[in-house]
Amino acid sequence: MTNKILSLLSFFLILFCCDITIFAQKISATELPMHFRGQMPAVEVMVNGKGPFLFAIDTGAQGSLRIDSSLVEKLALKKSGEVRAGDGSGQNTRTLETVEVDSIKVGGFEFHKLTAPTRNYNTAPDVAHIDGVLGFGLFSGHLLTLDYPGKRVRIEKGALPGVNGKDVLALDDSRGIAVVDLMVGEQKIKAHIDSGNMMGGFMLPAAMVESARLISEPVVVGRARTVSNDIEIKQARLKDSIRLGSFEFPEPTVIYPSLSDANIGGRILSEFSLTFDQKNKRVKLKRTKAA
């Protein structure tokens, strides 16, 4: 990690109600090329029948949709209200405008009547421009597969097999984001699977790192900018392994502090194909190396 601002979109926690209408559709699955914004997955979508536009997929984004302010202007989207936004720290909330979107088409699936907060999502100068963000809630009625090594995104109907604690894990989506259990040494902690964390690997609470057995002393590696905060980020290497289901990461390098739960970012997710089944509260992981 270099000494630069990290854009952690996942901490942008929106507390608002979003009404989605999914029209009856004949297709059962659709697959799209996975583009990347740093290590954040993205796909091309149609908005109100126009496009394509590049939207990031953020499993740490509550709600269904977020629209960049430049696209609001380009499509003359109608403003509908306001929402309050924060980053999980409980501090420095801010108010964002919302807009109405008639339809979003992702591959063969189309979603109608969405309300989306809007702001400038392109403040980091060294990553690709995006036109918006597809939130975790958009896929609540489908299986969503993010195949990082294969560079594919798949949306389909169906269900995952039962939880086995190895490669199919229990998924907690009660806060509208993807959360699983993570073992840090012998300690169990809730961890947010965060495709919106473009740069980080494992991000842990400060108290956990400061009480852990370390191979290397903590060093400051940069700063993290959230929607409402700017935080100094440190890095250290642990003696204990981290385990995600049956997948082990010996002597991992971690960054801290996380703002609430632990966080699993793009550097770790890049080794996996992940399938999320929000209806049955499961996530399946397959670990492969990128080509």
JOZI-V964442 format. One record per run of one state. SS is the DSSP state (h for helix, s for strand, l for the rest). FROM is the first residue (numbers start at 1). LEN is the number of residues. If there is no record, write none. Layout:
[[SS:FROM:LEN] [SS:FROM:LEN]]
//
This chain:
[[l:1:4] [s:5:4] [h:9:3] [l:12:1] [s:13:2] [l:15:6] [s:21:1] [l:22:7] [s:29:5] [l:34:1] [s:35:3] [l:38:2] [s:40:8] [l:48:2] [s:50:9] [l:59:6] [s:65:4] [h:69:7] [l:76:3] [s:79:8] [l:87:7] [s:94:13] [l:107:2] [s:109:11] [l:120:12] [s:132:4] [h:136:4] [l:140:3] [s:143:5] [l:148:4] [s:152:5] [l:157:11] [s:168:3] [l:171:1] [s:172:1] [l:173:6] [s:179:6] [l:185:2] [s:187:7] [l:194:3] [s:197:1] [l:198:4] [s:202:2] [l:204:2] [h:206:5] [l:211:3] [s:214:12] [l:226:4] [s:230:9] [l:239:3] [s:242:3] [l:245:2] [s:247:3] [l:250:3] [s:253:4] [l:257:5] [s:262:3] [l:265:1] [h:266:4] [l:270:2] [s:272:6] [l:278:4] [s:282:6] [l:288:4]]
//
